[in-house]
Amino acid sequence: MDERVTLRSHLDRSALQTPLHGAALADVIKAIASASIELAGLIADGPFAGITGRHGGINSDGDQQRDIDVAADEMIRRALRGTPVAAVLSEEAALPETLRPSAPFCVAIDPLDGSANLDNNISVGTIFSIRPRGNDLLSTFFEPGTAQCAAGFIVYGPQTTLVLALNARVDVFMLDRHAQEFVQTRQAVQIARNMPEFAINASNHRHWHGPVRTYIDECLSGISGGGDADFNMRWIGSLVAEALRILVRGGVFLYPADARPSYREGRLRLLYEAHPMALIMEWAGGAASTGRRRILELAAKTPHQRVPLIMGSVHHVRDVTAIHDRIEPMFDNSDAPLFARRGLFL
Ligand code: FBP
């Protein structure tokens, strides 16, 4: 790190490159970053700050909320209230909250993704997506992901890391705990093209559809099985940590749809998980797909819609979509060898 570039100075410089509402956009990102610094402190202090990890209410989707989820949601909302944000959609509420209806931006956010990981001190995160407000405020959230003008996530781990996609590039900042500000550690990140590493919850193997099972089986078969690489595997069970690893090392992450009734559309949410991750991946030279469609072209029909997410290096995402292309969607769920075996090696 030669010159110390803070998130603030980076945003001020970026604002000049975006004359229309550039300063306003910078203010929204600064507010999320400030809230994340406060949240990082609360997570680190945990029980010493009164966080019990116990369940409180139920969120938008019927999931149990922990006290830290509620605290994170309140911190983010409080921070956004002072900014040019027209409406905020949070994982923790069924519907978007209107803040300043004529303000230029709408924010979709997962205030604390994967909070169950805190029980064993594993990284968790905040994921955000920012888009210009449309003429009809609420329909802004139902525009395709290409409408996003910025996105990012914060990882609360051994270090607090902020990843920001803005102005068609991706930069990484680390929290300097003493100065209480984010400082750039990687700039204009480009995802490694050929890192043979995949991340998937392999315990769901028996539920996967043919194309995903075929792709993973081919990764596992390695060079001796006719593949072009010996793959390594990682699964942290924390979306932000997996995404950061891909930005730093490369590889591919899959959370596919599967045959279980509650996973028919996958697990992750389109508006505040898949859309922002897809923007980050693409602006870092990678790709994100459902297996059949580019994530950024999808428009949500409901606020908390789920979607299959396959993201990472272009090379790997293309391999996964190529297998899907060879299998008709109607046979996705088939176990018949004819459909389950038409992989890359054919
Ligand atoms: P929540 O949205 O319920 O917090 O879960 C999200 C998440 O923790 C992701 O961060 C992670 O990728 C995934 O769930 C892990 O799922 P699984 O437990 O099925 O491996």
Residues whose N, C-alpha, C, O or C-beta is under 5 A from the ligand:
A	BS01	FBP	L112 D113 G114 S115 N201 G237 S238 L239
